[in-house]
Amino acid sequence: MLNRKGRIWVVAALLVLVLIAVFAVVRACAGESGQAAEPRSYQLAPAWQAENAGAPFALDADTGTLLLWDEVAQFDHRVKAVDARTGKAKWTGRPSGWDVNFDYIRGGRLTGDAVIVESNYLRGQPGIAALDLTDGEVRWQLATPGQLPPQLAVTADVVVAAWNDNTLRGLDADDGEKLWETRLDPGCEAEELAGDVTLVVAEVRCEKKRYLESYDPDTGESNWQVPVSIEAEKSVDDLDVHGDAVIIRFAKRLLVLDATGRTLLDAPTTERVSPQVVTTEDIAVVAYTDKADGDVVTAIARQDAKPRWRRQLAVSAMRLAQGRLFALGPLPEPLLPAGLYEIDQATGRMTVSPTHLLVPDFQSLATVFDDVAVTYHWQGEIPRTSVLSGYRLTPAPSPVGIAGGGPAESWPGACELLTTDEVAARATGVSYEAKPQQTTIADMALPKPAQCRYEPSSVKAPVVSVGVAWSGTDPAQATELMADLRRQYADTAEVPGLGDEALRLASFDYPQPTVKLYIRVGARIARVKVPDGHDDLVRELAALAVARLAAT
């Protein structure tokens, strides 16, 4: 029989065990739902680099193995596996004599433990093969009918192939053996086929109807159908599956469905867009160009298909990495640098880390794994060299400057660089109104707007935009940014007599081409933008803006 003190110790021990169990469950649930710690800004330091490593096309998220399409010779493409943390090659593989390609695989390309590839039909009989993710050895391969490789949908356990125009065949991912076969209705054909994890979807066109149909990858039985307008143009590479989200791109419309066929997003677009989509148990995050709002990132709740948050951001790549959501994209105009954003999945709150001080071509994001961001770009003249690079992420010290530049209070206000009278004096008989823009960068507030738009009272007069593109602590940073502009845009022209250096850049902006002048004064860069055909105006206004930029 325990005494009172003994009973207290037993109860305390039980409480500790309960707390440990609860903590473990909370951690597990957080990991499953994709939620992570608060987003942070990071410093990026080069960790490794590999030239001519190949183009990344898939990631084994369990091991951090990045899979690359490696060109050994003109008709000799193989799969190379690289450790995302170190850049070291793990293996190179292909079926004997094959020129590997992936042109007809939409969506994911990984089964539970293999990568699916196709042979290049230009070099022989089309075929499908599975390479083991551990060592690259060929697990199975088989020839396919016809002159072109079949469209494929790859799931965790089954590879579904469009065996001919109206037949789908399910193959066991372990050995390539036939599991099932299903035929479409007479007169119908599968225009496209896509899959990932546990989801297979075909876009089917018949004489008088068109629809999306989801199939059970284990049995080939239909799960659901969603009608699509028969008047829509023939689809080519417009159907995709990411996780358990279905994406179909029309000429001026983007449709995103969940695994049950329910609509998560049906948005008008100005053109056929290439969205970035990631999914968790709770939300689907979609980055695309909206017809009304421009470049946006929006999160839709999976439970009720309602928007959870929406932010303005142009995204070139978006990755869900070990529970954290990262996006790569340019900072809002007129700022120059590209940014690596970390996004809070619950609220959309963003932090941004500068990438422009590393390489000018930091325009891709293959993955982020164990705090190493992996990018891919080309460098040099033709023949160009492909470069795969890893950058170590370490939390940035606080306080953080704007995009790696000076602190917020050091950025001058764009509307202070020109007055409305100065702009109006160069457009006779027209008055102007100054409208401040860009007062926040990610979630960092600027005390003064980084951009000012001068709107005329007459539609016949030009709209003028003046902005602070950069305000740093070191003139060398600003000089490097100007050099980046020269490297990125071949048609830049030097403009003598303005600041320390100035560049003219013609831009085919929508809906009207523009002329931009970037002028560096010490550690700062101003940008003046006018419609094309107003070169004299932009130079006169730039001279006024530069004088004030130097004085602030």
Secondary structure, DSSP 8 states (H G I E B T S, - for coil): ---HHHHHHHHHHHHHHHHHHHHHHHHHHHHHHT--S----EEEEEEEEEET--EEEEEETTTTEEEEEEEEETTEEEEEEEETTT--EEEEE--TT--EE-TTB-B--B-SSEEEEEE-GGGSS-EEEEEETTT--EEEEEE-SSSS---EEE-SSEEEEEEETTEEEEEETTT--EEEEEE--TT-EEEEEEEETTEEEEEEE-SS-EEEEEE-TTT--EEEEEEE-TTS---SS-EEEETTEEEEEETTEEEEE-TTS-EEEEEE-SS----EEEE-SSEEEEEEEETTTEEEEEEEETTT--EEEEEE---SEEEEETTEEEEEEE-STT---EEEEEE-TTT--EEEEE-TTT-TT-----EEETTEEEEEEEESSSS-EEEEEEEEEEE--SS--GGGSS-GGGS--GGGS--HHHHHTTSTT--EEEEEE--EETTEE-SS-SEEEEEESSTTS--EEEEEEEE-S-HHHHHHHHHHHHHH-TT-EE-TTSSSEEEEEEE--SSS-EEEEEEEETTEEEEEEEETT-HHHHHHHHHHHHHHHHH-
